[in-house]
Amino acid sequence: GSESESSCLAVCNLGYSGLGDDCANIDECTDGPNNCDSNAACSDTTGSFTCACAAGYVDTTSPASATGVDCISIGGCIDGPSNCDTNAA
């Protein structure tokens, strides 16, 4: 029998889709999955994505390299329910 032109049996890396011989970047911000907070902006990068908290929000995620995953309002102690101490501003 005849073989197809593509004999690549590799799998595309994480963040890419395809059959291994033609990998395309996945836009995690548009097509998912991403773990950005609803108060964060998602930015697609080649093979991955980044998140950044919106203005007026700060990230509470540890390690700090995981920014934009858990954003809370800077005024959270005043603007809504929180776990802030009564002596915190």
MOMO-V241538 format. One record per residue. N is the residue number from 1. RES is the residue in one letter. OMEGA is omega as a letter, one per 40 degrees, with the letter a starting at -180 (none if undefined). NEAR is the number of other ideal C-beta (glycine too) atoms within 12 Angstrom. Layout:
N | RES | OMEGA | NEAR
N | RES | OMEGA | NEAR
This chain:
1 | G | i | 3
2 | S | i | 5
3 | E | i | 7
4 | S | a | 10
5 | E | a | 8
6 | S | i | 12
7 | S | i | 11
8 | C | i | 15
9 | L | a | 10
10 | A | i | 14
11 | V | i | 13
12 | C | i | 19
13 | N | i | 16
14 | L | a | 14
15 | G | i | 22
16 | Y | i | 22
17 | S | i | 18
18 | G | a | 17
19 | L | i | 16
20 | G | i | 16
21 | D | i | 16
22 | D | a | 14
23 | C | i | 19
24 | A | i | 17
25 | N | i | 22
26 | I | i | 24
27 | D | a | 21
28 | E | a | 25
29 | C | a | 24
30 | T | a | 14
31 | D | a | 16
32 | G | e | 13
33 | P | i | 15
34 | N | a | 25
35 | N | i | 21
36 | C | i | 30
37 | D | i | 25
38 | S | i | 17
39 | N | i | 24
40 | A | i | 30
41 | A | i | 21
42 | C | i | 29
43 | S | i | 19
44 | D | i | 21
45 | T | a | 16
46 | T | i | 16
47 | G | a | 18
48 | S | i | 21
49 | F | i | 29
50 | T | i | 24
51 | C | i | 30
52 | A | i | 23
53 | C | i | 28
54 | A | i | 21
55 | A | a | 13
56 | G | i | 14
57 | Y | i | 27
58 | V | a | 24
59 | D | i | 26
60 | T | a | 23
61 | T | i | 22
62 | S | e | 10
63 | P | a | 10
64 | A | i | 13
65 | S | a | 11
66 | A | a | 20
67 | T | i | 27
68 | G | a | 30
69 | V | a | 28
70 | D | a | 24
71 | C | i | 28
72 | I | a | 27
73 | S | i | 23
74 | I | i | 21
75 | G | a | 16
76 | G | a | 21
77 | C | a | 18
78 | I | a | 12
79 | D | a | 13
80 | G | a | 12
81 | P | a | 10
82 | S | i | 17
83 | N | i | 11
84 | C | i | 17
85 | D | i | 8
86 | T | i | 8
87 | N | i | 6
88 | A | i | 11
89 | A | none | 11
